[in-house]
Amino acid sequence: MNWRLVAIPVTLIPILIIAIQFDIKLDDVLAIGFFPFVGAVVVMMIKLGLQGVKFAYITRKYISGFDSIGKLIGVRVGSEFIKFTTPMFIGAEFVVIYYLKKKGVALSKSTWIVIMDIVTEVIAGGLLAIVAGIIAIFNGAYVVGGVILAISISITSLWTVLFFLSSKHTFQVPNILESIVKKLGKEKGTKIITQTNLWMDETCTMIRQNINTPETKKIFTISFLLSLASWIFYGISFMIIAMGTGYVISAFDSIMAVLGANAIANLPITIGGSGLAEFGIVAYLNNLNPFDFSIPEGTVAWDAVIGWRIATYYVPIAITWLLLVKLALSKISKPQST
């Protein structure tokens, strides 16, 4: 955990570079205003809250009466801290699986719940990003649109294919990777491979047992709609911030710009997509050459982009860290049998 706390200041480097390069002063960011900034923070927390509601809904549907809804929401929101502080937004799922397992839930069922949560989130966000990429291309931003489409289609397709293939095929550790782990880890490596293969076998069996049931189809549909709503709230966060700078943008354009930028930020280059999200949203809104980020007068300004990033990334980092430590990683003295 400590390395992630050290990593947070590293994410400030792209913002400092932007501020120096384009002469953005603290007063420019503060000029956004208190209420637009707070408004953006609020809709971002609604976005995270909806993710928590979805997780609580999925969990309690598969494990009747499990834990309190409020705690499940808090755990899921807290797990986002891991996504915020890793490249390509990964890691939150391991926190959730850890929490469920500590509460006595079988590993295969914990994994199934998390997979349902992730797949619906990825598909909903991916579809919106694909629309954003198509619109960018139609507006002549071929490079930006092409990058958005390439990333969003790849990630969405990968998760979707793996999800449905798991119901037909039992995955195991690839032979090449198995040989390397066993050679390096010897007896311990053999144990790790055996446990991993057993976990994958149980998870694929769990998927096969549940994926085609009417109950799962209903859960998937409702979860997808909740994911769609959460991404929409995230999208309008930029519109609210932009109002404080006098830049007028419609809710739809804001959603498309933010989801397009989010797709670009999924590239595993920086921690939490820092720098990529900022450049992505500017490139999308201004149809710019991706290697020329000077902003024409009368269009979105860098102060709005930096203010948006602070409201939707740095403030949530603090909140999710508190929830992570207080709920997800707190000591659980009495595991429940499920």
C-alpha positions as CSV (number, residue, x, y, z in Angstrom):
1,M,0.0,0.0,0.0
2,N,2.8,2.4,0.8
3,W,4.2,2.4,-2.7
4,R,0.8,3.6,-4.0
5,L,0.9,6.5,-1.6
6,V,4.3,7.4,-3.0
7,A,3.0,6.9,-6.5
8,I,0.3,9.6,-6.1
9,P,2.7,12.6,-6.3
10,V,4.1,11.0,-9.5
11,T,0.7,11.5,-11.1
12,L,1.1,15.2,-10.5
13,I,4.1,15.4,-12.9
14,P,2.0,15.6,-16.2
15,I,-0.2,18.3,-14.6
16,L,2.9,20.3,-13.6
17,I,4.3,20.0,-17.1
18,I,1.0,21.2,-18.6
19,A,0.9,24.1,-16.2
20,I,4.4,25.2,-17.1
21,Q,4.1,24.6,-20.8
22,F,0.9,26.5,-21.2
23,D,1.5,29.1,-18.4
24,I,-1.4,27.9,-16.2
25,K,-1.3,29.6,-12.8
26,L,-3.1,28.5,-9.6
27,D,-5.4,31.6,-9.9
28,D,-6.6,30.3,-13.3
29,V,-7.7,27.0,-11.8
30,L,-9.3,28.7,-8.8
31,A,-11.2,31.0,-11.1
32,I,-13.4,27.9,-12.0
33,G,-15.3,28.7,-8.8
34,F,-16.3,26.8,-5.7
35,F,-19.7,25.6,-6.8
36,P,-18.7,24.2,-10.3
37,F,-15.8,22.4,-8.6
38,V,-17.9,20.9,-5.8
39,G,-20.6,20.0,-8.4
40,A,-18.0,18.0,-10.4
41,V,-16.8,16.2,-7.2
42,V,-20.4,15.4,-6.3
43,V,-21.3,13.8,-9.7
44,M,-18.0,11.9,-9.6
45,M,-18.9,10.5,-6.2
46,I,-22.4,9.6,-7.6
47,K,-20.6,7.8,-10.3
48,L,-18.6,5.8,-7.8
49,G,-21.6,5.3,-5.6
50,L,-23.6,3.8,-8.5
51,Q,-20.7,1.3,-9.0
52,G,-21.0,0.5,-5.3
53,V,-24.8,0.0,-5.6
54,K,-24.3,-2.3,-8.5
55,F,-21.8,-4.4,-6.6
56,A,-24.1,-4.6,-3.6
57,Y,-27.0,-5.6,-5.9
58,I,-25.0,-8.3,-7.6
59,T,-23.6,-9.7,-4.4
60,R,-26.9,-9.8,-2.5
61,K,-28.6,-11.4,-5.5
62,Y,-26.2,-14.3,-5.5
63,I,-25.7,-14.4,-1.7
64,S,-29.1,-13.5,0.0
65,G,-28.8,-11.2,3.0
66,F,-25.0,-11.0,2.7
67,D,-23.5,-8.1,4.6
68,S,-25.1,-4.6,4.8
69,I,-25.8,-2.7,1.5
70,G,-24.0,0.3,2.9
71,K,-20.8,-1.6,3.7
72,L,-20.8,-3.4,0.3
73,I,-21.1,0.0,-1.4
74,G,-18.3,1.4,0.7
75,V,-16.0,-1.5,0.0
76,R,-16.6,-1.3,-3.8
77,V,-16.0,2.5,-3.8
78,G,-12.9,2.1,-1.6
79,S,-11.5,-0.5,-4.0
80,E,-11.3,2.2,-6.7
81,F,-8.3,3.6,-4.9
82,I,-6.3,0.7,-6.3
83,K,-7.5,1.5,-9.9
84,F,-6.6,5.2,-9.4
85,T,-3.0,4.3,-8.5
86,T,-2.2,1.6,-11.1
87,P,-1.6,1.7,-14.8
88,M,-4.6,0.8,-17.0
89,F,-7.0,1.0,-14.0
90,I,-6.5,-2.5,-12.7
91,G,-6.5,-4.0,-9.2
92,A,-9.8,-3.1,-7.6
93,E,-11.2,-6.5,-8.4
94,F,-8.5,-8.2,-6.2
95,V,-9.5,-6.1,-3.3
96,V,-13.2,-7.1,-3.7
97,I,-12.3,-10.8,-4.1
98,Y,-10.1,-10.5,-1.0
99,Y,-12.9,-8.9,1.0
100,L,-15.6,-11.5,-0.1
101,K,-13.2,-14.4,0.6
102,K,-12.4,-13.1,4.1
103,K,-16.1,-12.9,4.8
104,G,-16.4,-16.6,4.0
105,V,-17.5,-16.6,0.4
106,A,-16.0,-19.3,-1.8
107,L,-13.3,-18.0,-4.1
108,S,-15.1,-19.2,-7.3
109,K,-18.3,-17.4,-6.3
110,S,-16.3,-14.3,-5.3
111,T,-14.7,-14.3,-8.7
112,W,-18.0,-14.8,-10.5
113,I,-19.5,-11.8,-8.6
114,V,-16.5,-9.6,-9.5
115,I,-16.6,-10.8,-13.2
116,M,-20.2,-9.8,-13.5
117,D,-19.4,-6.4,-12.0
118,I,-16.3,-5.8,-14.3
119,V,-17.9,-7.1,-17.5
120,T,-21.0,-4.8,-17.3
121,E,-18.8,-1.8,-16.4
122,V,-16.4,-2.5,-19.3
123,I,-19.1,-3.1,-21.9
124,A,-21.1,0.0,-20.9
125,G,-18.0,2.3,-20.9
126,G,-16.7,0.6,-24.0
127,L,-19.9,1.2,-26.0
128,L,-19.9,4.9,-25.1
129,A,-16.2,5.2,-26.0
130,I,-16.8,3.5,-29.3
131,V,-19.6,6.0,-30.1
132,A,-17.2,8.8,-29.1
133,G,-14.5,7.4,-31.4
134,I,-17.0,7.2,-34.3
135,I,-18.1,10.8,-33.8
136,A,-14.5,12.0,-33.6
137,I,-13.7,10.4,-37.0
138,F,-16.8,11.9,-38.6
139,N,-15.6,15.3,-37.4
140,G,-12.3,14.8,-39.0
141,A,-10.2,13.8,-36.0
142,Y,-9.0,10.6,-37.6
143,V,-6.0,10.0,-35.3
144,V,-7.8,10.7,-32.1
145,G,-10.9,8.8,-33.2
146,G,-8.8,5.9,-34.4
147,V,-6.9,5.6,-31.1
148,I,-10.1,5.7,-29.1
149,L,-11.7,3.0,-31.3
150,A,-8.7,0.8,-31.3
151,I,-8.4,0.8,-27.5
152,S,-12.1,0.7,-26.6
153,I,-12.9,-2.1,-29.2
154,S,-9.9,-4.1,-28.0
155,I,-10.7,-3.9,-24.3
156,T,-14.4,-4.4,-24.7
157,S,-14.1,-7.3,-27.1
158,L,-11.5,-9.0,-24.9
159,W,-13.6,-9.0,-21.8
160,T,-16.8,-9.9,-23.7
161,V,-15.2,-12.8,-25.5
162,L,-13.5,-14.1,-22.4
163,F,-16.7,-13.9,-20.4
164,F,-18.7,-15.9,-22.9
165,L,-15.9,-18.3,-23.7
166,S,-15.6,-19.2,-20.0
167,S,-19.0,-20.7,-20.2
168,K,-17.9,-23.0,-23.0
169,H,-14.3,-23.7,-22.2
170,T,-12.3,-24.3,-19.0
171,F,-9.2,-22.1,-19.0
172,Q,-5.9,-23.2,-17.4
173,V,-2.5,-21.5,-17.0
174,P,-0.8,-21.5,-20.5
175,N,1.9,-24.2,-20.8
176,I,4.7,-21.8,-21.4
177,L,3.8,-19.7,-18.3
178,E,3.4,-22.9,-16.3
179,S,6.8,-24.2,-17.2
180,I,8.5,-20.8,-16.3
181,V,6.7,-20.6,-12.9
182,K,7.5,-24.2,-12.0
183,K,11.1,-23.8,-13.1
184,L,11.7,-20.6,-11.1
185,G,9.5,-21.5,-8.1
186,K,10.2,-25.2,-8.0
187,E,7.9,-26.8,-5.3
188,K,6.3,-23.5,-4.5
189,G,5.8,-22.7,-8.1
190,T,4.1,-26.1,-8.7
191,K,1.8,-25.3,-5.8
192,I,0.9,-21.9,-7.2
193,I,0.1,-23.4,-10.6
194,T,-2.1,-26.1,-9.1
195,Q,-4.0,-23.7,-7.0
196,T,-4.5,-21.3,-9.9
197,N,-5.7,-24.0,-12.3
198,L,-8.1,-25.2,-9.6
199,W,-9.4,-21.7,-9.1
200,M,-9.9,-21.2,-12.9
201,D,-11.6,-24.5,-13.2
202,E,-14.1,-23.7,-10.3
203,T,-14.7,-20.2,-11.7
204,C,-15.4,-21.5,-15.3
205,T,-17.8,-24.1,-13.7
206,M,-19.5,-21.3,-11.8
207,I,-19.9,-19.2,-14.9
208,R,-21.4,-22.2,-16.8
209,Q,-23.9,-22.8,-14.0
210,N,-25.1,-19.2,-13.9
211,I,-24.6,-17.5,-17.2
212,N,-27.8,-18.7,-19.0
213,T,-30.2,-18.6,-16.1
214,P,-33.1,-16.1,-16.3
215,E,-31.9,-14.6,-12.9
216,T,-28.4,-13.9,-14.3
217,K,-29.8,-12.3,-17.4
218,K,-31.9,-10.0,-15.3
219,I,-28.9,-9.2,-13.0
220,F,-26.7,-8.6,-16.0
221,T,-29.3,-6.2,-17.6
222,I,-29.8,-4.1,-14.4
223,S,-26.1,-4.1,-13.7
224,F,-25.4,-2.9,-17.3
225,L,-27.9,-0.1,-16.9
226,L,-26.4,1.0,-13.6
227,S,-22.9,1.0,-15.2
228,L,-24.3,3.1,-18.1
229,A,-25.7,5.6,-15.6
230,S,-22.4,5.7,-13.7
231,W,-20.4,6.5,-16.8
232,I,-22.9,9.2,-17.8
233,F,-22.5,10.9,-14.5
234,Y,-18.7,10.8,-15.0
235,G,-19.2,12.3,-18.4
236,I,-21.2,15.3,-17.3
237,S,-18.5,16.2,-14.7
238,F,-16.5,18.1,-17.3
239,M,-19.6,20.0,-18.4
240,I,-20.0,21.3,-14.8
241,I,-16.4,22.3,-14.5
242,A,-16.4,24.0,-17.9
243,M,-19.3,26.2,-16.8
244,G,-17.0,27.8,-14.3
245,T,-14.7,28.9,-17.1
246,G,-17.4,30.2,-19.4
247,Y,-16.9,27.4,-21.9
248,V,-20.3,26.0,-23.0
249,I,-20.5,22.4,-23.8
250,S,-23.6,20.2,-24.0
251,A,-24.1,17.2,-21.8
252,F,-23.8,14.8,-24.7
253,D,-20.5,16.3,-26.0
254,S,-19.1,16.3,-22.5
255,I,-19.9,12.6,-22.1
256,M,-18.3,11.8,-25.4
257,A,-15.2,13.8,-24.6
258,V,-14.7,12.3,-21.2
259,L,-15.4,8.7,-22.3
260,G,-13.0,9.2,-25.3
261,A,-10.4,10.6,-22.9
262,N,-11.0,7.7,-20.5
263,A,-10.3,5.2,-23.3
264,I,-7.0,6.9,-24.1
265,A,-6.2,6.9,-20.4
266,N,-6.5,3.1,-20.4
267,L,-3.2,2.8,-22.2
268,P,-0.8,1.3,-19.5
269,I,1.7,4.1,-19.8
270,T,1.1,6.3,-16.7
271,I,-0.3,5.7,-13.2
272,G,-4.1,6.3,-13.3
273,G,-3.9,7.6,-16.8
274,S,-2.3,10.8,-15.6
275,G,-1.6,13.1,-18.5
276,L,-3.3,10.8,-21.0
277,A,-6.8,11.8,-19.8
278,E,-6.0,15.5,-19.9
279,F,-4.4,15.4,-23.4
280,G,-7.2,13.1,-24.5
281,I,-10.0,15.4,-23.6
282,V,-8.4,18.4,-25.2
283,A,-7.6,16.6,-28.4
284,Y,-11.1,15.2,-28.6
285,L,-12.9,18.6,-28.0
286,N,-10.7,20.6,-30.4
287,N,-10.2,18.0,-33.1
288,L,-6.5,18.7,-32.8
289,N,-3.5,17.0,-34.2
290,P,-2.5,14.8,-31.3
291,F,1.0,16.2,-31.3
292,D,-0.1,19.8,-31.2
293,F,-1.9,20.8,-28.0
294,S,-2.0,24.6,-28.4
295,I,-5.6,25.5,-27.8
296,P,-7.4,28.0,-30.1
297,E,-9.0,31.0,-28.5
298,G,-12.6,30.6,-27.6
299,T,-12.4,26.8,-27.0
300,V,-11.9,24.7,-23.9
301,A,-8.9,25.9,-21.8
302,W,-6.3,24.0,-19.9
303,D,-7.5,25.4,-16.6
304,A,-10.8,23.7,-17.0
305,V,-9.1,20.4,-17.9
306,I,-6.8,20.6,-14.8
307,G,-9.7,21.6,-12.6
308,W,-11.7,18.6,-13.9
309,R,-8.9,16.2,-13.3
310,I,-8.5,17.4,-9.7
311,A,-12.2,17.1,-9.0
312,T,-12.6,13.7,-10.6
313,Y,-9.3,12.1,-9.7
314,Y,-7.4,13.6,-6.8
315,V,-10.3,14.3,-4.5
316,P,-11.8,10.8,-5.1
317,I,-8.3,9.3,-4.4
318,A,-8.5,10.7,-0.8
319,I,-12.1,9.5,-0.3
320,T,-11.6,6.0,-1.7
321,W,-8.4,5.6,0.3
322,L,-10.3,6.2,3.5
323,L,-13.0,3.8,2.6
324,L,-10.4,1.2,1.5
325,V,-8.6,1.3,4.8
326,K,-11.8,1.6,6.9
327,L,-13.9,-1.1,5.2
328,A,-12.2,-3.3,2.6
329,L,-8.9,-3.9,4.5
330,S,-10.2,-3.7,8.1
331,K,-9.9,-6.8,10.2
332,I,-12.8,-9.2,9.8
333,S,-13.1,-11.3,13.0
334,K,-16.1,-13.4,12.2
335,P,-16.3,-14.7,8.6
336,Q,-19.7,-15.7,7.5
337,S,-20.4,-19.1,6.0
338,T,-22.0,-18.9,2.6
